Amino acid sequence: MRVIRADVMGLCFGVRDALEVIDGIDEPRAVTIHGELVHNEVVQRRLAGRGFVLKGEDRRGASDGHETPVVLITAHGVSDRERARLEAGGRRLIDTTCPLVERVHRTARALESEGYRVVVIGRRGHVEVEGIVGDLSEPIVVESEDEVAAYPDRRLGIVCQTTMTEDRAGRIRAAIVARNPEAEVRFVDTICLPTKEHQRALDRLIERVDAMVVVGGHNSNNTRELAAKCRGRGKPALHVQSADELDPAWFRGIGVVGLTAGTSTLPETIEEVHRALVWIGGDGERLEVGLQRAGA
Ligand code: SF4
């Protein structure tokens, strides 16, 4: 079995910068990380091991309202309302919000102030989306074109979660225009460039392989979107968080497998999965030879 890697995959600059800030913190026990720093269990385990106080993916938990003196805002960002709550409680904030997430916040607020009702194309309940809608008055969150309705507003302003696919955003935008023919619909593409580059690299690779392995947290939106894109193009996709989730049986009959990874996947995790795939491929070849000999 041959393994071909996507020419763009793995950590984006936003996550890399956040990890660098974290590495430079001397007293982890004094710092609450406000939500999952990245949707990646390997990283989460390391942070817990260093002594950071971790909030769960939904940013709620036993420490709610009792955070340590220092709170680290993750790359996904928070609403101004949440920031104010933390500061009013006397917390010092370390802010690792990605500038491309900040751009979505600014865009959504600007649209609202210009009289548009804001529609966010994104996953309901995702921390980034919660942060974006947290400062808006009556936002609408749409995950799929089936959910789109006829809205009572004259002006609709659309922004996207940074890790949305261009395909899905395009379909939802078209459905909003179709269901609201009287409304003025303004669309601002706020999908981040690293996410687009990962998806475009997958597009270049997908026709050359029989199946794809996508590496990243099971709750990582951009990783899930990469796997969904493969399946949408008729290619089987195996979404794994780490090499030990690879099942050799899944690869029977596959001649060429592609490898890609979400924006929160560490380089070493990708290398481990690559090595495991090469091993599985080699083992498969030996198994094949053995079977042929047995049949001869
Ligand atoms: S996925 Fe995009 S928006 Fe999110 S941290 Fe990375 S660069 Fe920033």
py3Dmol code that shows the C-alpha trace and the ligand (Angstrom):
import py3Dmol

protein = """\
ATOM      1  CA  MET A   1       0.000   0.000   0.000  1.00  0.00           C
ATOM      2  CA  ARG A   2       1.381   3.421  -0.965  1.00  0.00           C
ATOM      3  CA  VAL A   3       0.858   6.449   1.268  1.00  0.00           C
ATOM      4  CA  ILE A   4       0.599   9.943  -0.257  1.00  0.00           C
ATOM      5  CA  ARG A   5       0.573  12.979   2.015  1.00  0.00           C
ATOM      6  CA  ALA A   6      -1.440  16.117   1.333  1.00  0.00           C
ATOM      7  CA  ASP A   7       0.918  18.985   0.508  1.00  0.00           C
ATOM      8  CA  VAL A   8      -0.768  21.177   3.164  1.00  0.00           C
ATOM      9  CA  MET A   9      -1.944  19.672   6.459  1.00  0.00           C
ATOM     10  CA  GLY A  10      -1.638  19.888  10.223  1.00  0.00           C
ATOM     11  CA  LEU A  11      -1.080  22.827  12.576  1.00  0.00           C
ATOM     12  CA  CYS A  12      -2.212  26.268  11.473  1.00  0.00           C
ATOM     13  CA  PHE A  13      -0.450  29.424  12.644  1.00  0.00           C
ATOM     14  CA  GLY A  14      -3.273  30.273  15.082  1.00  0.00           C
ATOM     15  CA  VAL A  15      -2.914  27.027  17.016  1.00  0.00           C
ATOM     16  CA  ARG A  16       0.900  27.102  16.769  1.00  0.00           C
ATOM     17  CA  ASP A  17       0.983  30.606  18.279  1.00  0.00           C
ATOM     18  CA  ALA A  18      -1.355  29.554  21.106  1.00  0.00           C
ATOM     19  CA  LEU A  19       0.846  26.534  21.868  1.00  0.00           C
ATOM     20  CA  GLU A  20       3.924  28.781  22.005  1.00  0.00           C
ATOM     21  CA  VAL A  21       2.227  31.066  24.534  1.00  0.00           C
ATOM     22  CA  ILE A  22       1.306  28.015  26.618  1.00  0.00           C
ATOM     23  CA  ASP A  23       4.877  26.698  26.476  1.00  0.00           C
ATOM     24  CA  GLY A  24       6.116  29.995  27.929  1.00  0.00           C
ATOM     25  CA  ILE A  25       3.864  29.861  31.026  1.00  0.00           C
ATOM     26  CA  ASP A  26       5.936  29.187  34.146  1.00  0.00           C
ATOM     27  CA  GLU A  27       3.158  28.581  36.656  1.00  0.00           C
ATOM     28  CA  PRO A  28       0.545  26.382  34.980  1.00  0.00           C
ATOM     29  CA  ARG A  29      -1.350  25.718  38.226  1.00  0.00           C
ATOM     30  CA  ALA A  30      -2.298  29.414  38.381  1.00  0.00           C
ATOM     31  CA  VAL A  31      -3.833  29.329  34.912  1.00  0.00           C
ATOM     32  CA  THR A  32      -7.300  28.156  33.841  1.00  0.00           C
ATOM     33  CA  ILE A  33      -7.521  27.322  30.145  1.00  0.00           C
ATOM     34  CA  HIS A  34     -10.952  28.521  29.130  1.00  0.00           C
ATOM     35  CA  GLY A  35     -12.220  25.631  27.021  1.00  0.00           C
ATOM     36  CA  GLU A  36     -10.216  23.113  25.011  1.00  0.00           C
ATOM     37  CA  LEU A  37      -7.076  24.867  23.786  1.00  0.00           C
ATOM     38  CA  VAL A  38      -7.287  22.700  20.712  1.00  0.00           C
ATOM     39  CA  HIS A  39      -9.641  19.857  19.923  1.00  0.00           C
ATOM     40  CA  ASN A  40      -6.851  17.366  20.307  1.00  0.00           C
ATOM     41  CA  GLU A  41      -6.704  14.824  23.149  1.00  0.00           C
ATOM     42  CA  VAL A  42      -2.919  14.452  22.960  1.00  0.00           C
ATOM     43  CA  VAL A  43      -2.483  18.168  23.680  1.00  0.00           C
ATOM     44  CA  GLN A  44      -5.191  18.167  26.359  1.00  0.00           C
ATOM     45  CA  ARG A  45      -3.463  15.311  28.229  1.00  0.00           C
ATOM     46  CA  ARG A  46      -0.128  17.173  28.092  1.00  0.00           C
ATOM     47  CA  LEU A  47      -1.676  20.352  29.487  1.00  0.00           C
ATOM     48  CA  ALA A  48      -3.358  18.456  32.320  1.00  0.00           C
ATOM     49  CA  GLY A  49      -0.006  16.779  33.025  1.00  0.00           C
ATOM     50  CA  ARG A  50       1.669  20.191  33.381  1.00  0.00           C
ATOM     51  CA  GLY A  51      -0.939  21.214  35.958  1.00  0.00           C
ATOM     52  CA  PHE A  52      -3.138  23.667  34.029  1.00  0.00           C
ATOM     53  CA  VAL A  53      -6.766  23.902  35.168  1.00  0.00           C
ATOM     54  CA  LEU A  54      -8.772  22.809  32.147  1.00  0.00           C
ATOM     55  CA  LYS A  55     -12.339  23.642  31.278  1.00  0.00           C
ATOM     56  CA  GLY A  56     -14.194  21.247  29.038  1.00  0.00           C
ATOM     57  CA  GLU A  57     -15.102  21.829  25.417  1.00  0.00           C
ATOM     58  CA  ASP A  58     -18.253  23.732  26.408  1.00  0.00           C
ATOM     59  CA  ARG A  59     -16.265  25.985  28.780  1.00  0.00           C
ATOM     60  CA  ARG A  60     -18.437  25.008  31.692  1.00  0.00           C
ATOM     61  CA  GLY A  61     -17.444  22.928  34.663  1.00  0.00           C
ATOM     62  CA  ALA A  62     -16.730  22.745  38.331  1.00  0.00           C
ATOM     63  CA  SER A  63     -14.419  25.757  38.131  1.00  0.00           C
ATOM     64  CA  ASP A  64     -17.109  28.001  36.595  1.00  0.00           C
ATOM     65  CA  GLY A  65     -16.939  31.305  38.446  1.00  0.00           C
ATOM     66  CA  HIS A  66     -13.994  30.001  40.486  1.00  0.00           C
ATOM     67  CA  GLU A  67     -11.266  30.239  37.872  1.00  0.00           C
ATOM     68  CA  THR A  68      -7.660  30.682  38.895  1.00  0.00           C
ATOM     69  CA  PRO A  69      -6.312  34.284  39.028  1.00  0.00           C
ATOM     70  CA  VAL A  70      -5.187  33.935  35.402  1.00  0.00           C
ATOM     71  CA  VAL A  71      -7.452  32.729  32.592  1.00  0.00           C
ATOM     72  CA  LEU A  72      -6.197  31.865  29.130  1.00  0.00           C
ATOM     73  CA  ILE A  73      -8.607  32.558  26.276  1.00  0.00           C
ATOM     74  CA  THR A  74      -8.131  29.942  23.558  1.00  0.00           C
ATOM     75  CA  ALA A  75      -7.613  30.571  19.844  1.00  0.00           C
ATOM     76  CA  HIS A  76     -11.396  30.088  19.369  1.00  0.00           C
ATOM     77  CA  GLY A  77     -12.019  33.417  21.124  1.00  0.00           C
ATOM     78  CA  VAL A  78     -14.819  34.515  23.473  1.00  0.00           C
ATOM     79  CA  SER A  79     -17.569  37.094  23.350  1.00  0.00           C
ATOM     80  CA  ASP A  80     -16.923  40.528  24.839  1.00  0.00           C
ATOM     81  CA  ARG A  81     -19.644  39.689  27.364  1.00  0.00           C
ATOM     82  CA  GLU A  82     -17.701  36.655  28.599  1.00  0.00           C
ATOM     83  CA  ARG A  83     -14.459  38.643  28.626  1.00  0.00           C
ATOM     84  CA  ALA A  84     -16.160  41.302  30.774  1.00  0.00           C
ATOM     85  CA  ARG A  85     -17.496  38.631  33.161  1.00  0.00           C
ATOM     86  CA  LEU A  86     -14.018  37.229  33.693  1.00  0.00           C
ATOM     87  CA  GLU A  87     -12.432  40.657  34.135  1.00  0.00           C
ATOM     88  CA  ALA A  88     -15.163  41.771  36.542  1.00  0.00           C
ATOM     89  CA  GLY A  89     -14.271  38.709  38.619  1.00  0.00           C
ATOM     90  CA  GLY A  90     -10.712  40.035  38.896  1.00  0.00           C
ATOM     91  CA  ARG A  91      -9.118  37.577  36.458  1.00  0.00           C
ATOM     92  CA  ARG A  92      -6.083  38.516  34.421  1.00  0.00           C
ATOM     93  CA  LEU A  93      -6.549  37.311  30.865  1.00  0.00           C
ATOM     94  CA  ILE A  94      -3.963  35.809  28.545  1.00  0.00           C
ATOM     95  CA  ASP A  95      -5.561  36.131  25.149  1.00  0.00           C
ATOM     96  CA  THR A  96      -4.586  33.680  22.393  1.00  0.00           C
ATOM     97  CA  THR A  97      -7.615  34.417  20.212  1.00  0.00           C
ATOM     98  CA  CYS A  98      -6.642  33.852  16.581  1.00  0.00           C
ATOM     99  CA  PRO A  99      -6.693  37.115  14.586  1.00  0.00           C
ATOM    100  CA  LEU A 100      -8.824  35.370  11.969  1.00  0.00           C
ATOM    101  CA  VAL A 101     -11.458  34.588  14.605  1.00  0.00           C
ATOM    102  CA  GLU A 102     -11.316  38.233  15.755  1.00  0.00           C
ATOM    103  CA  ARG A 103     -12.017  39.187  12.166  1.00  0.00           C
ATOM    104  CA  VAL A 104     -15.282  37.196  12.240  1.00  0.00           C
ATOM    105  CA  HIS A 105     -16.328  38.957  15.473  1.00  0.00           C
ATOM    106  CA  ARG A 106     -15.581  42.370  13.969  1.00  0.00           C
ATOM    107  CA  THR A 107     -17.393  41.535  10.737  1.00  0.00           C
ATOM    108  CA  ALA A 108     -20.501  40.234  12.519  1.00  0.00           C
ATOM    109  CA  ARG A 109     -20.684  43.293  14.788  1.00  0.00           C
ATOM    110  CA  ALA A 110     -20.215  45.639  11.831  1.00  0.00           C
ATOM    111  CA  LEU A 111     -23.011  43.915   9.891  1.00  0.00           C
ATOM    112  CA  GLU A 112     -25.335  44.187  12.873  1.00  0.00           C
ATOM    113  CA  SER A 113     -24.555  47.860  13.358  1.00  0.00           C
ATOM    114  CA  GLU A 114     -25.373  48.446   9.659  1.00  0.00           C
ATOM    115  CA  GLY A 115     -28.833  46.941  10.207  1.00  0.00           C
ATOM    116  CA  TYR A 116     -28.285  43.385   9.034  1.00  0.00           C
ATOM    117  CA  ARG A 117     -29.563  40.417  11.008  1.00  0.00           C
ATOM    118  CA  VAL A 118     -26.493  38.227  11.311  1.00  0.00           C
ATOM    119  CA  VAL A 119     -26.570  34.628  10.098  1.00  0.00           C
ATOM    120  CA  VAL A 120     -23.593  32.516  11.160  1.00  0.00           C
ATOM    121  CA  ILE A 121     -22.874  29.469   9.009  1.00  0.00           C
ATOM    122  CA  GLY A 122     -21.338  27.141  11.566  1.00  0.00           C
ATOM    123  CA  ARG A 123     -21.809  24.380  14.103  1.00  0.00           C
ATOM    124  CA  ARG A 124     -24.332  25.234  16.787  1.00  0.00           C
ATOM    125  CA  GLY A 125     -22.762  25.092  20.254  1.00  0.00           C
ATOM    126  CA  HIS A 126     -19.175  25.130  18.960  1.00  0.00           C
ATOM    127  CA  VAL A 127     -17.076  27.426  21.173  1.00  0.00           C
ATOM    128  CA  GLU A 128     -16.034  29.664  18.285  1.00  0.00           C
ATOM    129  CA  VAL A 129     -19.651  30.114  17.195  1.00  0.00           C
ATOM    130  CA  GLU A 130     -20.755  30.727  20.796  1.00  0.00           C
ATOM    131  CA  GLY A 131     -18.144  33.478  21.032  1.00  0.00           C
ATOM    132  CA  ILE A 132     -19.296  35.090  17.776  1.00  0.00           C
ATOM    133  CA  VAL A 133     -23.013  35.070  18.616  1.00  0.00           C
ATOM    134  CA  GLY A 134     -22.457  36.036  22.266  1.00  0.00           C
ATOM    135  CA  ASP A 135     -22.327  39.748  21.459  1.00  0.00           C
ATOM    136  CA  LEU A 136     -25.114  39.851  18.858  1.00  0.00           C
ATOM    137  CA  SER A 137     -28.734  40.667  19.544  1.00  0.00           C
ATOM    138  CA  GLU A 138     -30.691  38.100  17.494  1.00  0.00           C
ATOM    139  CA  PRO A 139     -28.235  35.951  15.577  1.00  0.00           C
ATOM    140  CA  ILE A 140     -29.237  32.920  13.544  1.00  0.00           C
ATOM    141  CA  VAL A 141     -26.916  29.900  13.396  1.00  0.00           C
ATOM    142  CA  VAL A 142     -27.293  27.573  10.409  1.00  0.00           C
ATOM    143  CA  GLU A 143     -25.484  24.242  10.061  1.00  0.00           C
ATOM    144  CA  SER A 144     -26.995  22.922   6.831  1.00  0.00           C
ATOM    145  CA  GLU A 145     -29.109  24.082   3.910  1.00  0.00           C
ATOM    146  CA  ASP A 146     -32.062  22.005   5.229  1.00  0.00           C
ATOM    147  CA  GLU A 147     -32.308  24.321   8.233  1.00  0.00           C
ATOM    148  CA  VAL A 148     -32.582  27.513   6.215  1.00  0.00           C
ATOM    149  CA  ALA A 149     -35.955  29.258   6.631  1.00  0.00           C
ATOM    150  CA  ALA A 150     -37.721  32.328   5.301  1.00  0.00           C
ATOM    151  CA  TYR A 151     -36.669  35.016   7.787  1.00  0.00           C
ATOM    152  CA  PRO A 152     -38.738  38.132   8.513  1.00  0.00           C
ATOM    153  CA  ASP A 153     -35.764  40.485   8.025  1.00  0.00           C
ATOM    154  CA  ARG A 154     -35.131  42.852   5.107  1.00  0.00           C
ATOM    155  CA  ARG A 155     -31.370  42.601   5.448  1.00  0.00           C
ATOM    156  CA  LEU A 156     -29.420  39.425   6.201  1.00  0.00           C
ATOM    157  CA  GLY A 157     -25.662  39.508   6.769  1.00  0.00           C
ATOM    158  CA  ILE A 158     -23.863  36.157   6.546  1.00  0.00           C
ATOM    159  CA  VAL A 159     -20.526  35.250   8.143  1.00  0.00           C
ATOM    160  CA  CYS A 160     -18.915  31.799   8.422  1.00  0.00           C
ATOM    161  CA  GLN A 161     -17.245  29.881  11.212  1.00  0.00           C
ATOM    162  CA  THR A 162     -13.551  29.952  10.277  1.00  0.00           C
ATOM    163  CA  THR A 163     -13.356  26.179   9.807  1.00  0.00           C
ATOM    164  CA  MET A 164     -16.403  25.734   7.572  1.00  0.00           C
ATOM    165  CA  THR A 165     -15.921  24.235   4.100  1.00  0.00           C
ATOM    166  CA  GLU A 166     -16.327  26.544   1.129  1.00  0.00           C
ATOM    167  CA  ASP A 167     -18.714  23.992  -0.443  1.00  0.00           C
ATOM    168  CA  ARG A 168     -21.050  23.859   2.538  1.00  0.00           C
ATOM    169  CA  ALA A 169     -20.982  27.633   3.020  1.00  0.00           C
ATOM    170  CA  GLY A 170     -21.796  28.094  -0.674  1.00  0.00           C
ATOM    171  CA  ARG A 171     -24.772  25.730  -0.494  1.00  0.00           C
ATOM    172  CA  ILE A 172     -26.149  27.388   2.647  1.00  0.00           C
ATOM    173  CA  ARG A 173     -25.674  30.867   1.195  1.00  0.00           C
ATOM    174  CA  ALA A 174     -27.571  29.815  -1.966  1.00  0.00           C
ATOM    175  CA  ALA A 175     -30.401  28.362   0.155  1.00  0.00           C
ATOM    176  CA  ILE A 176     -30.654  31.610   2.185  1.00  0.00           C
ATOM    177  CA  VAL A 177     -30.906  33.675  -1.013  1.00  0.00           C
ATOM    178  CA  ALA A 178     -33.492  31.267  -2.486  1.00  0.00           C
ATOM    179  CA  ARG A 179     -35.690  31.207   0.631  1.00  0.00           C
ATOM    180  CA  ASN A 180     -35.488  34.991   1.156  1.00  0.00           C
ATOM    181  CA  PRO A 181     -35.948  36.513  -2.311  1.00  0.00           C
ATOM    182  CA  GLU A 182     -37.105  39.868  -0.928  1.00  0.00           C
ATOM    183  CA  ALA A 183     -34.182  40.321   1.429  1.00  0.00           C
ATOM    184  CA  GLU A 184     -30.884  42.033   0.731  1.00  0.00           C
ATOM    185  CA  VAL A 185     -28.373  39.295   1.481  1.00  0.00           C
ATOM    186  CA  ARG A 186     -24.752  40.251   2.123  1.00  0.00           C
ATOM    187  CA  PHE A 187     -22.213  37.422   2.367  1.00  0.00           C
ATOM    188  CA  VAL A 188     -18.769  37.868   3.905  1.00  0.00           C
ATOM    189  CA  ASP A 189     -16.468  34.890   3.460  1.00  0.00           C
ATOM    190  CA  THR A 190     -14.775  34.549   6.856  1.00  0.00           C
ATOM    191  CA  ILE A 191     -13.500  30.991   6.393  1.00  0.00           C
ATOM    192  CA  CYS A 192      -9.827  31.208   7.332  1.00  0.00           C
ATOM    193  CA  LEU A 193      -7.068  30.758   4.762  1.00  0.00           C
ATOM    194  CA  PRO A 194      -5.359  27.801   6.523  1.00  0.00           C
ATOM    195  CA  THR A 195      -8.687  25.916   6.505  1.00  0.00           C
ATOM    196  CA  LYS A 196      -9.142  26.662   2.799  1.00  0.00           C
ATOM    197  CA  GLU A 197      -5.587  25.583   2.022  1.00  0.00           C
ATOM    198  CA  HIS A 198      -6.114  22.264   3.842  1.00  0.00           C
ATOM    199  CA  GLN A 199      -9.321  21.658   1.895  1.00  0.00           C
ATOM    200  CA  ARG A 200      -7.774  22.614  -1.447  1.00  0.00           C
ATOM    201  CA  ALA A 201      -4.786  20.323  -0.809  1.00  0.00           C
ATOM    202  CA  LEU A 202      -7.285  17.534  -0.162  1.00  0.00           C
ATOM    203  CA  ASP A 203      -9.038  18.346  -3.456  1.00  0.00           C
ATOM    204  CA  ARG A 204      -5.707  17.985  -5.300  1.00  0.00           C
ATOM    205  CA  LEU A 205      -4.987  14.649  -3.633  1.00  0.00           C
ATOM    206  CA  ILE A 206      -8.330  12.925  -3.565  1.00  0.00           C
ATOM    207  CA  GLU A 207      -8.408  11.679  -7.165  1.00  0.00           C
ATOM    208  CA  ARG A 208      -5.003  10.001  -6.742  1.00  0.00           C
ATOM    209  CA  VAL A 209      -5.986   7.755  -3.832  1.00  0.00           C
ATOM    210  CA  ASP A 210      -8.390   4.905  -3.049  1.00  0.00           C
ATOM    211  CA  ALA A 211      -9.095   6.092   0.506  1.00  0.00           C
ATOM    212  CA  MET A 212      -8.061   8.797   2.972  1.00  0.00           C
ATOM    213  CA  VAL A 213      -6.893   8.855   6.546  1.00  0.00           C
ATOM    214  CA  VAL A 214      -7.730  12.118   8.293  1.00  0.00           C
ATOM    215  CA  VAL A 215      -5.921  12.814  11.572  1.00  0.00           C
ATOM    216  CA  GLY A 216      -7.346  15.097  14.236  1.00  0.00           C
ATOM    217  CA  GLY A 217      -9.577  15.322  17.297  1.00  0.00           C
ATOM    218  CA  HIS A 218     -12.977  13.683  16.933  1.00  0.00           C
ATOM    219  CA  ASN A 219     -14.568  16.985  18.008  1.00  0.00           C
ATOM    220  CA  SER A 220     -12.382  19.123  15.724  1.00  0.00           C
ATOM    221  CA  ASN A 221     -14.662  20.855  13.252  1.00  0.00           C
ATOM    222  CA  ASN A 222     -12.130  21.307  10.454  1.00  0.00           C
ATOM    223  CA  THR A 223     -10.981  17.665  10.757  1.00  0.00           C
ATOM    224  CA  ARG A 224     -14.574  16.446  10.561  1.00  0.00           C
ATOM    225  CA  GLU A 225     -15.125  18.658   7.533  1.00  0.00           C
ATOM    226  CA  LEU A 226     -12.065  17.133   5.805  1.00  0.00           C
ATOM    227  CA  ALA A 227     -13.443  13.622   6.404  1.00  0.00           C
ATOM    228  CA  ALA A 228     -16.923  14.693   5.253  1.00  0.00           C
ATOM    229  CA  LYS A 229     -15.415  16.159   2.064  1.00  0.00           C
ATOM    230  CA  CYS A 230     -13.754  12.812   1.242  1.00  0.00           C
ATOM    231  CA  ARG A 231     -16.972  10.881   1.783  1.00  0.00           C
ATOM    232  CA  GLY A 232     -18.884  13.468  -0.228  1.00  0.00           C
ATOM    233  CA  ARG A 233     -16.491  12.772  -3.117  1.00  0.00           C
ATOM    234  CA  GLY A 234     -17.147   9.020  -2.799  1.00  0.00           C
ATOM    235  CA  LYS A 235     -13.834   8.173  -1.108  1.00  0.00           C
ATOM    236  CA  PRO A 236     -13.824   6.147   2.126  1.00  0.00           C
ATOM    237  CA  ALA A 237     -12.329   8.193   4.939  1.00  0.00           C
ATOM    238  CA  LEU A 238     -11.000   7.013   8.293  1.00  0.00           C
ATOM    239  CA  HIS A 239     -10.917   9.774  10.918  1.00  0.00           C
ATOM    240  CA  VAL A 240      -8.428   8.942  13.689  1.00  0.00           C
ATOM    241  CA  GLN A 241      -6.975  10.926  16.576  1.00  0.00           C
ATOM    242  CA  SER A 242      -3.779   8.921  16.790  1.00  0.00           C
ATOM    243  CA  ALA A 243      -1.952   5.937  15.315  1.00  0.00           C
ATOM    244  CA  ASP A 244      -3.395   3.469  17.812  1.00  0.00           C
ATOM    245  CA  GLU A 245      -6.883   4.026  16.361  1.00  0.00           C
ATOM    246  CA  LEU A 246      -5.806   2.614  12.959  1.00  0.00           C
ATOM    247  CA  ASP A 247      -7.398  -0.761  12.274  1.00  0.00           C
ATOM    248  CA  PRO A 248      -5.300  -2.752   9.748  1.00  0.00           C
ATOM    249  CA  ALA A 249      -8.440  -4.616   8.586  1.00  0.00           C
ATOM    250  CA  TRP A 250      -9.866  -1.334   7.259  1.00  0.00           C
ATOM    251  CA  PHE A 251      -7.052  -1.118   4.673  1.00  0.00           C
ATOM    252  CA  ARG A 252      -7.584  -4.526   3.009  1.00  0.00           C
ATOM    253  CA  GLY A 253      -7.721  -4.092  -0.760  1.00  0.00           C
ATOM    254  CA  ILE A 254      -6.557  -0.451  -0.676  1.00  0.00           C
ATOM    255  CA  GLY A 255      -3.620   0.232  -3.024  1.00  0.00           C
ATOM    256  CA  VAL A 256      -3.068   3.944  -2.365  1.00  0.00           C
ATOM    257  CA  VAL A 257      -4.082   5.798   0.779  1.00  0.00           C
ATOM    258  CA  GLY A 258      -3.957   9.567   1.234  1.00  0.00           C
ATOM    259  CA  LEU A 259      -3.003  11.255   4.498  1.00  0.00           C
ATOM    260  CA  THR A 260      -4.193  14.616   5.751  1.00  0.00           C
ATOM    261  CA  ALA A 261      -4.698  16.251   9.153  1.00  0.00           C
ATOM    262  CA  GLY A 262      -6.721  19.016  10.777  1.00  0.00           C
ATOM    263  CA  THR A 263      -5.360  22.372  11.866  1.00  0.00           C
ATOM    264  CA  SER A 264      -4.926  21.290  15.515  1.00  0.00           C
ATOM    265  CA  THR A 265      -2.958  18.098  14.823  1.00  0.00           C
ATOM    266  CA  LEU A 266       0.623  18.026  16.087  1.00  0.00           C
ATOM    267  CA  PRO A 267       3.408  17.176  13.588  1.00  0.00           C
ATOM    268  CA  GLU A 268       4.522  14.212  15.719  1.00  0.00           C
ATOM    269  CA  THR A 269       0.997  12.734  15.660  1.00  0.00           C
ATOM    270  CA  ILE A 270       0.981  12.953  11.847  1.00  0.00           C
ATOM    271  CA  GLU A 271       4.407  11.275  11.677  1.00  0.00           C
ATOM    272  CA  GLU A 272       3.250   8.465  13.994  1.00  0.00           C
ATOM    273  CA  VAL A 273       0.182   7.842  11.822  1.00  0.00           C
ATOM    274  CA  HIS A 274       2.319   7.937   8.659  1.00  0.00           C
ATOM    275  CA  ARG A 275       4.767   5.381  10.094  1.00  0.00           C
ATOM    276  CA  ALA A 276       1.873   3.145  11.184  1.00  0.00           C
ATOM    277  CA  LEU A 277       0.349   3.311   7.692  1.00  0.00           C
ATOM    278  CA  VAL A 278       3.658   2.331   6.107  1.00  0.00           C
ATOM    279  CA  TRP A 279       3.880  -0.555   8.566  1.00  0.00           C
ATOM    280  CA  ILE A 280       0.287  -1.637   7.852  1.00  0.00           C
ATOM    281  CA  GLY A 281       0.985  -1.389   4.101  1.00  0.00           C
ATOM    282  CA  GLY A 282       4.112  -3.519   4.406  1.00  0.00           C
ATOM    283  CA  ASP A 283       2.378  -6.047   6.586  1.00  0.00           C
ATOM    284  CA  GLY A 284      -0.485  -6.204   4.128  1.00  0.00           C
ATOM    285  CA  GLU A 285       1.958  -6.966   1.325  1.00  0.00           C
ATOM    286  CA  ARG A 286       3.547  -9.756   3.313  1.00  0.00           C
ATOM    287  CA  LEU A 287       0.099 -11.107   4.152  1.00  0.00           C
ATOM    288  CA  GLU A 288      -0.820 -11.039   0.454  1.00  0.00           C
ATOM    289  CA  VAL A 289       2.314 -12.953  -0.537  1.00  0.00           C
ATOM    290  CA  GLY A 290       1.612 -15.488   2.191  1.00  0.00           C
ATOM    291  CA  LEU A 291      -1.955 -15.993   0.982  1.00  0.00           C
ATOM    292  CA  GLN A 292      -0.824 -16.360  -2.649  1.00  0.00           C
ATOM    293  CA  ARG A 293       1.727 -18.968  -1.650  1.00  0.00           C
ATOM    294  CA  ALA A 294      -0.849 -20.794   0.416  1.00  0.00           C
ATOM    295  CA  GLY A 295      -3.228 -20.806  -2.556  1.00  0.00           C
ATOM    296  CA  ALA A 296      -0.526 -21.924  -5.034  1.00  0.00           C
TER     297      ALA A 296
END
"""
ligand_1 = """\
8
SF4
S -8.165 27.220 12.096
Fe -7.964 29.285 11.211
S -9.101 30.608 12.588
Fe -8.739 28.692 13.704
S -6.857 29.045 14.826
Fe -6.263 28.138 12.876
S -5.835 29.901 11.522
Fe -6.991 30.650 13.251
"""
view = py3Dmol.view(width=600, height=400)
view.addModel(protein, "pdb")
view.setStyle({"model": 0}, {"cartoon": {"style": "trace"}})
view.addModel(ligand_1, "xyz")
view.setStyle({"model": 1}, {"stick": {}})
view.zoomTo()
view.show()
